[in-house]
Amino acid sequence: MDKNTILKWNRYHAILMLVSLAAYLFLRETRIPLIAGCVSITVFFWLRHSFRITHIWHHHKADIITVTRLGFLGYFAFRYNFHHDLIIFSGLLACVCLDGLDGFVARKIGTSSLFGTYLDMETDALFVAVVSVLLFHKGFAGSWILVPGFMRYGYVLITALFGEREVHVSRKYSSVMAGLFFMALIIPFAWPSKAALIFLFLASAGIIVSFSFSFYDFFRTKTV
């Protein structure tokens, strides 16, 4: 799949996810963002014409891990009303644990690709969006959690308006901040407390600051 196709899909995906947020706020149906994200990612796979079943295990191990993570998220988020919060926490924790594994496997066996990178990023973003909606819907956090929850999609659309730019800045703390944020998102399901809420608020603030730096890096870079 060429880069232009991936970027175009990424922008439409971001629009769809923001529309799904609006639909959730209007209808109060938590599954809307999850369904929208899963359908869009399925289209992403369909657009990848080189994806063949016979080559999955040898060439797409990392993608399999990412899809497994997506499956865990889909099951536990879709059926959150049918399970105890501790069960939901366990399923979401499995998603977090698998998050770093797909990238490690891709680098280890030399199958890193632009498709895999975007699949991983958008699965992460969907995880954050869906869990933030659940936290708000269940009363674990206020509406403010939806800001960091859907910020990735706003970033994609805003940067798309100003043209493609080659941004090579890599901040070491970004992955650490993301990991802390993921944990902060799921801890309230196991320990709904004031301490968990404070941790979630601080981690959310850290993610917003991280995105602010990303915007800064983007706008100080020349257009391609």
C-alpha positions in Angstrom: 0.0 0.0 0.0 1.4 3.4 -1.0 1.9 6.2 1.5 -0.7 8.5 -0.1 -3.4 5.8 0.3 -2.5 5.3 3.9 -2.6 9.1 4.7 -5.9 9.5 2.9 -7.4 6.6 4.8 -6.0 8.0 8.0 -7.8 11.3 7.5 -11.1 9.7 6.7 -10.6 7.5 9.7 -10.1 10.5 11.9 -13.2 12.2 10.6 -15.3 9.1 11.2 -14.0 8.8 14.8 -14.9 12.4 15.6 -18.3 11.9 14.1 -18.7 8.7 16.2 -17.9 10.8 19.3 -20.6 13.2 18.4 -23.0 10.3 17.8 -22.1 8.9 21.2 -22.7 12.2 23.0 -26.1 12.5 21.3 -27.3 8.8 21.6 -25.3 7.7 24.7 -24.4 4.4 23.0 -20.8 3.5 24.0 -20.4 1.0 21.2 -20.6 3.6 18.4 -16.9 4.6 18.5 -15.8 1.0 18.8 -17.9 -0.1 15.8 -16.8 2.9 13.7 -13.2 2.3 14.5 -13.3 -1.5 13.8 -15.1 -1.0 10.5 -12.6 1.6 9.4 -9.6 -0.5 10.3 -11.2 -3.4 8.4 -11.4 -1.2 5.4 -7.7 -0.4 6.0 -6.9 -4.1 5.7 -9.0 -4.4 2.6 -7.1 -1.5 0.9 -3.9 -3.5 1.5 -4.1 -5.6 -1.7 -0.8 -7.3 -0.9 -2.3 -8.9 2.3 -2.6 -12.6 1.5 -3.8 -15.3 3.9 -1.0 -17.7 2.9 1.7 -15.2 4.0 0.1 -14.1 7.2 2.2 -16.1 9.6 5.6 -15.5 7.9 5.2 -11.9 7.0 2.6 -10.4 9.3 3.3 -11.7 12.8 3.3 -8.2 14.3 0.0 -7.3 12.6 -1.5 -10.5 14.0 -0.6 -9.3 17.5 -2.1 -5.9 16.8 -5.3 -7.5 15.5 -5.4 -9.7 18.6 -5.1 -6.6 20.7 -8.0 -5.1 18.7 -10.0 -8.3 19.3 -9.5 -8.0 23.1 -10.6 -4.4 23.0 -13.6 -5.1 20.9 -14.9 -8.0 23.0 -14.5 -6.4 26.5 -15.6 -2.9 25.4 -18.7 -4.3 23.5 -19.7 -6.5 26.4 -18.7 -4.3 29.3 -22.3 -4.4 30.7 -22.0 -8.2 31.0 -18.8 -8.5 33.0 -17.5 -7.3 36.3 -15.2 -4.3 36.2 -12.3 -6.4 37.3 -12.8 -8.7 34.3 -12.9 -5.6 32.0 -9.7 -4.4 33.6 -8.0 -7.8 33.0 -9.0 -7.7 29.3 -7.8 -4.1 28.8 -4.6 -4.9 30.7 -4.0 -7.7 28.1 -4.3 -5.0 25.4 -1.8 -2.8 27.1 0.7 -5.8 27.5 0.4 -6.7 23.8 0.9 -3.1 22.8 4.7 -3.1 23.0 5.0 -6.7 21.7 3.9 -6.0 18.1 6.5 -3.4 17.5 9.2 -5.5 19.1 8.3 -8.5 16.9 8.3 -6.4 13.8 11.8 -5.0 14.5 13.1 -8.5 15.6 12.1 -10.3 12.4 12.6 -7.3 10.1 9.0 -6.8 8.9 8.4 -3.2 10.0 6.2 -1.4 7.4 4.3 1.9 7.1 1.1 -0.1 7.1 2.0 -1.9 10.3 3.1 1.4 11.9 -0.3 3.1 11.1 -2.2 0.0 12.1 -0.4 0.0 15.5 -0.9 3.8 16.0 -4.6 3.7 15.1 -5.2 0.6 17.3 -3.6 2.6 20.2 -5.8 5.6 19.4 -8.9 3.5 19.2 -8.1 1.9 22.5 -7.7 5.3 24.1 -10.9 6.6 22.5 -13.1 3.6 23.5 -11.8 3.4 27.0 -12.2 7.2 27.6 -15.8 6.9 26.5 -16.3 4.0 28.9 -14.7 6.0 31.8 -17.0 8.9 31.1 -20.1 6.8 30.6 -19.6 4.8 33.8 -18.9 8.0 35.8 -15.2 7.2 36.6 -14.2 10.5 35.0 -15.8 13.7 33.7 -16.2 14.8 30.1 -12.6 16.2 30.2 -11.3 12.6 29.6 -12.8 12.8 26.0 -10.3 15.5 25.1 -7.1 13.4 25.4 -9.2 10.4 24.4 -9.9 11.8 20.9 -7.0 14.2 20.6 -5.1 11.9 18.1 -7.9 12.4 15.5 -7.9 16.2 15.9 -4.1 16.2 15.4 -4.4 14.1 12.2 -7.0 16.5 10.7 -5.3 19.7 11.8 -1.9 18.7 10.4 -3.5 17.5 7.2 -4.9 21.0 6.6 -1.3 22.4 6.5 0.2 19.8 4.1 2.6 16.9 4.5 5.8 17.6 6.4 8.8 15.5 7.2 8.9 15.5 11.0 11.8 13.4 12.3 11.9 14.5 15.9 11.6 11.6 18.3 11.0 12.3 21.9 12.1 9.5 24.3 9.5 10.3 26.9 6.6 9.9 24.4 6.4 6.1 24.7 6.8 6.3 28.5 4.0 8.9 28.7 1.8 6.8 26.4 2.4 3.7 28.6 1.5 5.6 31.8 -1.6 7.0 30.1 -2.8 3.5 29.0 -2.4 2.3 32.6 -4.1 5.4 34.0 -7.1 4.7 31.7 -7.6 1.1 32.9 -6.8 1.4 36.6 -10.2 2.9 37.6 -11.9 -0.3 36.5 -9.9 -2.2 39.1 -9.6 0.6 41.7 -12.2 3.4 41.3 -10.7 5.8 43.8 -9.6 9.4 44.2 -6.0 8.4 43.7 -6.8 6.7 40.4 -8.7 9.7 39.2 -5.7 12.0 40.1 -3.3 9.7 38.3 -5.7 9.7 35.3 -5.9 13.5 35.3 -2.1 13.9 35.5 -1.5 11.3 32.8 -4.1 13.0 30.6 -2.4 16.4 31.1 0.9 14.7 30.1 -0.6 13.4 26.9 -2.0 16.9 26.0 1.5 18.4 26.6 3.0 15.6 24.4 0.6 16.5 21.6 1.5 20.2 22.1 5.1 19.4 21.4 4.1 17.3 18.4 2.2 20.3 17.0 5.3 22.5 17.7 7.5 20.1 15.9 5.1 19.9 12.9 4.7 23.6 12.4 8.4 24.5 12.7 9.1 21.9 9.9 9.1 23.0 6.3 6.4 21.6 4.0 7.5 18.8 1.7 
